[in-house]
Amino acid sequence: MSKAELIEKIASEVRVCVKCPLWQGRRKAVPGDGSVKASVVFVGEAPGYWEDAKGLPFVGAAGKVLDSLFEKIGLPRESVFITNVVKCRPPENP
């Protein structure tokens, strides 16, 4: 199994996971996004409102800050992998 296939398999499992109560309040699980060939990985704490809505990590306010930092150092967002420790939005997480 290739690295891309393995990442997609894990993402598929995350999207339907019901192993903890957080699944009950989610719109979309957030497995991660980015290059499977990345040598740099960013790991956040948990999805917020916009991440839950879109199913992608760091697309809300924190994502805008992260994108501006990437731009300042000349690192394309597409060249890294971004994920969170917790894959579903905790209640009231902004």
Backbone bond lengths (Angstrom), bond angles and torsions (degrees), N, CA, C in turn:
res aa  C-N    CA-C-N  psi(-1)  N-CA   C-N-CA  omega(-1)  CA-C   N-CA-C  phi
1 M - - - 1.448 - - 1.535 108.23 -
2 S 1.313 116.70 130.92 1.458 120.68 -179.94 1.532 110.35 -74.09
3 K 1.316 115.68 164.40 1.457 120.95 178.22 1.533 110.91 -59.50
4 A 1.330 117.35 -41.79 1.467 121.56 179.22 1.527 110.67 -63.36
5 E 1.318 116.98 -41.55 1.469 120.49 178.61 1.528 111.38 -65.51
6 L 1.321 116.32 -39.80 1.459 120.65 178.58 1.525 111.28 -64.98
7 I 1.332 117.33 -44.74 1.467 121.14 178.07 1.526 110.23 -60.74
8 E 1.327 117.86 -42.37 1.471 121.02 179.00 1.520 111.38 -67.43
9 K 1.311 117.85 -36.37 1.468 120.99 177.11 1.527 110.05 -62.62
10 I 1.317 116.59 -46.40 1.466 121.09 178.52 1.533 110.04 -62.83
11 A 1.330 117.00 -44.77 1.469 121.23 179.14 1.525 111.08 -59.55
12 S 1.315 117.17 -40.83 1.466 121.33 178.64 1.528 111.12 -62.75
13 E 1.313 116.46 -39.67 1.466 120.98 177.80 1.528 111.07 -67.48
14 V 1.318 116.97 -40.56 1.468 121.49 178.93 1.526 110.56 -62.33
15 R 1.319 117.24 -41.94 1.474 121.42 -176.25 1.526 113.46 -61.92
16 V 1.317 117.89 -24.90 1.470 120.59 -178.65 1.536 112.81 -114.73
17 C 1.303 117.33 9.75 1.459 121.86 -176.26 1.540 111.66 -65.22
18 V 1.335 115.33 137.18 1.467 122.06 175.89 1.532 110.06 -132.90
19 K 1.327 116.88 31.20 1.462 121.71 -174.75 1.531 114.29 -79.76
20 C 1.321 118.10 -14.51 1.464 121.11 175.55 1.527 107.92 -137.42
21 P 1.321 118.43 165.70 1.467 120.38 -175.74 1.535 115.20 -67.80
22 L 1.308 118.98 -12.31 1.468 120.01 -178.18 1.530 112.85 -62.38
23 W 1.312 118.07 -26.82 1.475 120.70 -179.65 1.522 111.66 -59.67
24 Q 1.327 117.19 -29.46 1.461 120.98 -175.78 1.524 113.19 -64.82
25 G 1.322 117.66 -27.47 1.456 120.46 -178.33 1.521 114.65 -104.50
26 R 1.313 117.03 0.39 1.466 118.68 -175.98 1.523 111.91 -83.78
27 R 1.320 114.45 153.10 1.458 120.52 167.22 1.518 108.35 -93.61
28 K 1.318 115.10 -49.66 1.466 120.98 177.30 1.518 108.61 -139.77
29 A 1.308 115.80 136.25 1.460 120.11 171.74 1.527 107.93 -72.24
30 V 1.320 115.64 157.10 1.469 120.77 -176.18 1.525 108.77 -123.63
31 P 1.342 116.73 88.29 1.462 119.21 -176.29 1.524 114.73 -73.13
32 G 1.307 119.00 -32.29 1.462 122.66 -177.43 1.515 109.77 141.06
33 D 1.318 115.79 168.50 1.456 120.38 -176.63 1.518 109.37 -157.88
34 G 1.312 115.52 144.65 1.455 119.85 174.94 1.515 112.26 136.01
35 S 1.298 113.95 -165.10 1.459 121.88 -176.10 1.528 111.26 -78.00
36 V 1.321 116.03 131.08 1.466 119.91 174.86 1.531 110.77 -74.86
37 K 1.321 116.50 -11.05 1.465 121.30 177.48 1.528 112.25 -98.49
38 A 1.323 116.58 7.52 1.462 121.22 -175.46 1.521 112.30 -61.11
39 S 1.316 115.17 140.12 1.464 119.93 171.90 1.529 109.95 -100.67
40 V 1.350 116.03 -4.72 1.462 122.23 177.37 1.526 107.64 -122.25
41 V 1.342 115.93 128.50 1.459 122.15 179.02 1.527 108.12 -125.37
42 F 1.337 115.92 131.28 1.460 121.88 175.69 1.517 107.64 -107.15
43 V 1.338 116.16 130.05 1.459 121.09 -179.06 1.523 108.55 -123.13
44 G 1.335 114.86 117.29 1.455 120.84 176.82 1.519 110.48 -94.29
45 E 1.330 114.60 -175.64 1.460 119.96 -177.77 1.526 112.19 -82.18
46 A 1.348 116.61 -58.48 1.471 120.74 -176.02 1.523 109.31 -161.35
47 P 1.333 117.38 155.96 1.461 120.48 177.80 1.527 112.01 -65.99
48 G 1.320 115.10 148.11 1.456 121.90 172.82 1.521 110.08 -103.20
49 Y 1.327 116.08 -163.91 1.463 122.29 -176.26 1.530 112.72 -54.94
50 W 1.335 116.80 -53.99 1.472 120.08 -174.96 1.519 112.62 -70.50
51 E 1.316 116.26 -33.28 1.462 119.61 177.48 1.536 110.02 -65.65
52 D 1.334 115.53 -41.04 1.461 121.41 177.24 1.528 111.09 -63.71
53 A 1.307 116.68 -37.13 1.469 121.34 -179.45 1.531 111.86 -70.91
54 K 1.342 116.46 -38.15 1.472 120.67 -174.08 1.526 114.37 -100.53
55 G 1.334 117.00 -17.32 1.459 119.62 -178.45 1.513 113.51 75.30
56 L 1.333 116.76 20.32 1.466 122.45 -179.37 1.522 110.04 -127.96
57 P 1.321 118.78 145.94 1.460 121.09 -179.43 1.527 112.77 -79.33
58 F 1.309 115.19 145.99 1.467 123.11 172.47 1.527 113.24 53.56
59 V 1.327 116.48 54.81 1.458 120.92 175.51 1.535 111.50 -113.34
60 G 1.323 117.51 -2.31 1.457 122.17 177.52 1.518 110.63 -92.67
61 A 1.322 116.02 -148.46 1.467 121.64 -177.98 1.531 112.15 -59.99
62 A 1.327 117.18 -43.50 1.469 120.09 178.75 1.524 110.93 -64.16
63 G 1.325 116.12 -33.41 1.461 120.37 177.71 1.515 112.60 -65.87
64 K 1.326 116.34 -35.90 1.463 119.81 177.59 1.523 110.65 -65.73
65 V 1.329 116.25 -39.55 1.470 120.17 176.67 1.525 109.53 -64.76
66 L 1.314 116.30 -45.99 1.469 120.64 179.52 1.527 110.89 -60.69
67 D 1.325 117.79 -44.25 1.470 121.36 178.36 1.529 111.46 -60.54
68 S 1.333 116.90 -39.76 1.473 119.06 179.47 1.532 110.75 -67.86
69 L 1.315 116.68 -35.11 1.472 119.64 176.41 1.522 110.79 -67.71
70 F 1.322 116.96 -42.00 1.463 120.17 175.65 1.522 110.52 -57.37
71 E 1.322 115.87 -44.79 1.467 120.58 -179.01 1.528 110.99 -62.00
72 K 1.333 116.71 -42.46 1.468 120.83 -178.67 1.528 112.55 -63.24
73 I 1.321 116.42 -32.72 1.472 118.27 -178.86 1.529 112.51 -100.19
74 G 1.325 116.64 2.38 1.461 120.59 176.75 1.516 114.08 71.98
75 L 1.320 116.43 31.69 1.459 121.15 179.92 1.529 109.32 -107.35
76 P 1.318 118.26 112.84 1.466 119.65 179.24 1.535 110.86 -65.77
77 R 1.321 116.70 132.50 1.467 121.10 179.54 1.532 110.56 -55.38
78 E 1.319 116.95 -34.75 1.462 121.55 -177.94 1.529 112.77 -66.32
79 S 1.330 117.46 -13.73 1.466 120.12 -176.85 1.530 113.02 -92.30
80 V 1.335 117.72 -4.28 1.462 121.39 -179.78 1.529 109.08 -116.07
81 F 1.320 116.25 169.88 1.457 121.19 172.87 1.521 106.57 -115.35
82 I 1.330 116.15 133.94 1.461 121.86 -177.14 1.526 108.69 -124.02
83 T 1.319 116.18 132.22 1.458 121.42 179.69 1.525 109.36 -149.99
84 N 1.308 116.48 -178.54 1.461 123.27 175.83 1.520 109.30 -129.39
85 V 1.316 116.58 156.16 1.458 120.86 175.16 1.528 108.83 -65.01
86 V 1.337 116.95 -48.72 1.457 123.70 177.94 1.522 107.47 -94.97
87 K 1.312 118.07 133.20 1.461 121.77 -173.19 1.524 114.35 -96.46
88 C 1.327 118.76 -10.77 1.465 122.85 178.16 1.523 109.18 -121.71
89 R 1.316 115.87 146.46 1.459 120.46 -176.97 1.534 111.27 -67.91
90 P 1.334 116.32 123.71 1.460 119.34 173.39 1.538 109.13 -69.06
91 P 1.315 117.40 152.00 1.470 120.45 179.60 1.532 111.15 -54.20
92 E 1.324 115.05 135.05 1.464 122.40 176.63 1.520 115.16 67.33
93 N 1.333 119.21 9.23 1.461 119.87 175.52 1.532 108.06 -70.73
94 P 1.338 117.03 122.39 1.480 118.92 -173.87 1.519 114.40 -62.77
